[in-house]
Amino acid sequence: MRTPALVLALAIGGCGSDASPDAPPGLDASAPTDGGANADARPGDASAQDAAVADAGPVGTLYALVGSGDGNVRVFEVDAASATLSEKGMVAAGQGPSFIAVDPARRHVFSVEEGGPGRVRAFTFDPATAALTPNGMVGAEGAGPAHLSIDPTGKWVLVASYTAGSVAVFPVDATGALGAAADKKSPGMLAHQIITDRAGAHVLVPCLGSNLVAQFLFDGALGKLTANSPASVSPPPNAGPRHIALHPTEKFAYLINERASTLTSMTYDAQSGKLAPIETTSTLPAGFVGQNTTAEVVAHPAGRFVYGSNRGHDSIAIFSVDGASGKATLTGHQATGGRTPRSFALDEEGKILVAANQGSGTLSVFRVDAASGALTPAGAPVSVDAPSFVGLWRIP
C-alpha cells in the first residue's frame, strides 16, 4: 500500500505581532504518474499490481486541520472533487494553536499553544470518526512557541519558540505522548520555524530577529542538535526570514522574508545540510505601495512552482521554478478572498490549495493548474474564527 505523503505545508507559526488579526503583522511527494493496466497481464504479475495501485489514486481521506482564534483545533473533511470543506469536529487546544503537525503514521497530532505559558499539546486521531482526543501536554521550554515539526521517524517533535528565540526537541512514545525535552538550543532572536530534511539528519531554523537561518546536524538516536559549519546563512540585511520550504528534490530551498516581502532562492546540499543563497525576489507586484508582510511559503510537490502569502496585499504570490538553477520567478498573484492570509497548504498531489485568512475569519479553497501553477477560486469560503493555521493531510 502506498504511504501517503505529508503535505509540506507548512503554514504559519505565530509571532508576537500576529496576535492581532486585523492589523497585518510584521513535499516531498511527486505528482502521480498515469498507469494503465496491461490487458494481457495476469493478476499476479507485478505490472498488473503496479497499474492497479497507480489507478487507485491517493489512499485515505483528505483532512484540513485548522488552528482557530477561539483556541480550538478544528477538523474538516476536504472533498477535492467539489472543492468543499465539511467540519467534522473540534477539540480545545489552549491559547493560540498557531501551528499543527501530524506524525508519519497519521495517528498522532501535535499543536503549539503560543499564548499563556507556552505549551505543546498532543492528541490522538481516530480515522473512523475524525475525532481528536487530548493525549497530554508539556511545556515548550521557551515563551511563544510558534512552530513545530516531526522528524521522519515520528519519534521526535521539534519546537521553535519565537519570543524566547529558542528551539527544543521532545521525544514521542508509542502512545503519541510527549516526554521531557531531550535538547534545547538558542539559535537566534525570534526563532520562527524548525524543520528537518527528508533524511532527518539536518535541521533548519529561520530566525526573524537575527536575520539568519540556523543550520544544525540532528542525532535521531538521542534527539540532539549540533551546530553545523557554518552555523547559519543569511538573506539580505533586514529581510526578516520567517519560513523556509525545501524543494522536493532537496537541491533547492525557498526562504520567505517577512519584513522585506521577498523570497530568497537557495541551493541546498542534502549531504551536508548547508544552504547557499542564489537570489532574492519581491513577492509583490510592481508599483504596490501599501503595507505588507509575508507569511507562509510552500513548494509544489511537482517541483515546478513555489507559493508565498502576502498579508496586506492579501494574495498568494506564484513563482515558477527553474529546475536547473533553482531560481524562482514571480509569475502572478491570486487574491485570497479575505484579509491577512497567515497560512495556506497544498494537498499531496498539488491540486488543491486552502488559505487561512486570519483577519477576515475565512478559509478559501483554490484549484491549482498543473501546467501554469495558477490558482482558481473554488467553492464558497468557510467561516472560522481568526484561523492562524491550516494544514492538509490524507489519512487512511
N, C-alpha and C positions, 0 to 999 in steps of 0.2 A: 504494500500500500504506500502511496506517495506521501511523504511527510509534508504537511502544509508549511509554507514559508512564512516567516514572521514579516509583517509589514513594517518596513523601516520607516517608520513614520513617527516618526518621532515627532510629535507635535510639541507644543511649547511647554517647558517648565517655567515656573513663575519667577518673577523677581519683585523687589520691593515696589518699583514703580508700576507694576502690573496690577496692583491691588485695586485700583480704580478703573473699572472697565469703560467709563465714559470719557476718560482722557487718555489719548494714546501715550503709552509708556515708552520711557526710553526704548538593499533589499537584496536582500541577497537572493532574489528569485529571478529566474529568467522567464521570459514570456513562453507559454507552452507552444510546442510545435504541433502542426496538424499531422495526424497519422491515420490513414485509412487502413482497415483490416484487409489482409490478403484473403480473397475468397477461397483460395485453394489451401490455405493453411489449416492444419489440424488444431483442435482446441488445446492440445498440449504443447504446441510449438511456441517458442519464446516470442516470435514475431507476432503471433496472434494475441498473446498475452500483453505485449507491449502496446499493440494497437488499441486493445480494449481499455488499458489504463489511459492512453492519450485521449481516447474518445470520451472517457468518463468525465473529464473536466475536473475542476478543483474539488477536493474532498471536504465535506463538512459544511456547516452553516456560517455565513459571514456575519460577524457582530461588530457593532461600534460601541466602544466603552468611552463614556464621557464623564469628565470631572466638572461638576457644576458649582456655581457660586453659592448654592444653598447647602453645601457640604456633603452632597451625595455623589456616589458613582452610579451612573445610570447605564443600563444595558439596552441597546437597540438591536433588533434584527434588521439586516440590510437585504432588501430584495434587489439584486443587481439588475434584473430584467426590467423592473418598473422604476428603479432608482428611488425607492421609498424606504423610509425608516419607521419601524414599529417598536415602540417602547415595550420591553418585557419585564422591567423591574428596576429597583434601585436598592442601594444599601448606604447607610450612613458611613461617612469616611472622614469626619473631623473638619477642622478649619482649613479649607483650601486644598482639595485634592487636585493639585495642578499638574500632576503627571502620573501616568499609569503604565505598568508593564505586565506582560503575560509570559509565563515560562514556556520553554520549548515543547513541553508535553501538553500545554493548553489546559491545565487543570488548576494552576495556582496563579493568582493575580496579586499585584502589589501596587500600592499608591503612596505618594508622599503626602504628608499633611504639612503644608507650608506655613500655616499660621500657628499661633499658640507656641507651645514648647518645641515644636518641630519633631514630627514622628514619621515612621514608616509603618504602614499597615499591611497586613497580609489577609487574603481571602481565598476561599476555595470556590471553584466554578463547577456547577452541576450542568453538564451539557443537555440533560433531559429536560430541565426546567429553565435554563439560563439564569439560575439564581446564584447570587454571590453570598457566601456565608463568612462572617468575620473569623479570622484564624490568628488573632493576636496582633501585637504591635511592639515596636522597640523605639527608643529614642534615636534620632537621626545622627547623633554625635556632632551636630552643628546647627546653628539657627538658620531658618529659612530654607529648608530643603526644597529645591526647585526641580530636580530631575532624578530619575533612577533608571537603571537598565539591568538586564540579567545576562550573565555570561552564557556562552553557547552550551555549557553543560547543565545549566539550570541550578547549579549548586551555590552560586554567589549572586547577591544583589548589590549593585554599586550605586551609591547615592552622592549627588553633588548638592552641597548646601550653599546657597547664594549669599546670604547675609554673612555667614561665617567665613566664606572663602575656603571651605574645606571639602574633602571627599572621604567617604568611608566605605568599607567592604563588609557585608554581613553574610554569614552562612545560612543556607536554606536546608532544613532537614527533610526527611522523606515525606512528612505530612504537609510540607509547604510552610512550616513555621520558621520564623527568623530567630537566629541566635545572636549572642553578643558580637560586637564588631571585631573582625579579625585584623583590621588595619585602618589607619586614618592618616591622611596627609593634608597639607595646606599648600596647594599648587599656585594660588594667586587670588587676587581680590575678585569677588563676585563670580565664583565658580558656577557656571550656568548649565552645564551638561556633562555627563560622563558616559562614554560608550566603549565597548570592546570591539576589536575587529573579529572577522569570521572565525579565526583560529582560537580566539580567546587568549592570545599571547601578548597583546598590546592594548593600551588604554589611552584615549584622548579626552582632554578636559578643556573646553573653551572657558577662559576666564575674562569676562567682560571688562572688569575694572582694571586689570593689569594688561589688557590688550595683548593677550597671548593664548596659545593653545599648548597646554602642558602635555608632555609625552611620557608615558610610563611603560615599563615592562610589567607583565602580570603573571604571578605564580598561581596557577589554577589549583595547585595541590594545597597551598597554605592560605590563599586569599591575600597575598602580599603584593604591594605596589613598590616598584623601584624606579627611580628617575632614569629615563633614557638619556642618551647623549647625542645631540644636545637635549636639555631638559624641556625646551619649549621652542616654538616657532611663532612669529608674529605677522599679522596683516599690516597694512599701512597704519601710521600713527592715528590714534583716536578713533579707530574703526569700531571698537566695541564688539568683539566676537561673541556671539550668543550660542549658536548651534552649528554642528558640523555633520555632514552626511557623506558616507563612503559610497563611491561608485560601485555597482555590482561586480565589476572586475577587480575591485580593490587596487586599481592602478592610480586612481584619482580620488580626490575628496573635495567637497564644496562647503565653504565656511560662510555663513551668513552673519553680517556685521550690523548689529542693532543701531548703533549711533550714527553710522555713516550711510546707512541704507545701501549697502554694497554686498556683492558676492565675490569671494576670493576663491578662484580655482587653484587647486594644488595637486602636485603629484603625491602619491603615497606608496611607500615601499613596504609591502606586506611582510617581507622577511625581517626588516629591521624595525618596523613600526614608526618610520620617520616621514614627516611631511616636508614639502618644499613648495613655496608659493609660485604660481605661474603668472597670473594677472588678476586684477580686481576690476569689477564692472558694476555699474549702478543697477539697482533693482527698480528704478523709477523711470517713467517716460521723460523724454527731453522736454524741458520747459516747465516741469512741475515745480511749484514754489511753495506748496503747503508744508505743514509739519508732518513728519513721518518717522516711524521706527520699524525695523523689520522684526520678524519673529521666527517662524519655522523654515526649515529647508529640508526637502525630500528629493532623493534621486529616484527616477522612474526605474522599475525593475528591468526594463529592456536596455537601460543604459544610455538612451538617446536624448533624454531630457532631464532637466533639473527644475524644481519649482521652489519659489520662496514667497513668503507672505509679507505684505506691506500693511502696516497699521497707520492709517492717516489717509493714504491713497486708497486703502481698503480694497486690495486686489491681491491676486496671485500672479506673480511675475513668472513668465515662462521662458526658459532658456533651452537652446539646443546645444548638445554636447558633441564636440569633435572627438571621435573615437581614437584618433591617433595622438593628438596633443593634449586632450583633456580640457581644452578651453571651452568655456560656456558663453554663448552669445545670446543676448536678450532678443527674443522674437516677438513678444507681445505681453498683454496683460488681460486678465479676466476679473471683472468686478465680483466680489464675493456675495453681493446682495445683502450686506449687513455691515456693521461697524466693528472695527478692531479685530481682524482675523488673527487671533493669537496662535491658533493651532489648526493644522489640517493633516490629512492622512490619505494615502493611496491604498487600494486593495492590492493583494499579492500579484495579480495579473496586470495591474496598472490600467484598469478600465474605468474605475470609479474613484473620484476624489470627494471627500467630505471635509468641509471647512467649518470651524467653530468660531462664530462671530461673537466675541465676548461682550463687546459694547452694546450690541443690539439684542443679545439673547436669542440667537438662532443658530441652527445647523443648516448648511446649504450643501446640496449634492450636485455634482457635475459628472458628465461623461467625458472621457479622455479619448481624443483622436489618436489612434496608434501611429498614423503617418506623420502628423504635424505636431503632436503634443498639445494641440489646442483644447480648451475646456468649453463645454456647452452646458448651461444650466439644465437640470433635470429634476422633476418632482417639485413639490412645494416645500418651502423652508419649514423646519420644525422648531418650535419654541422650547428653549431650555434656559434656565436661569444662569446668566453670565458664564457660559461654558469656557473654561480655560484650557481644556484638553479634549481631543478626540483621537482615538486610535482604532484601527481596523484589524481584526484577527479572524481567520477562518478556523473554526473549532469543530473537530469531528465528534 
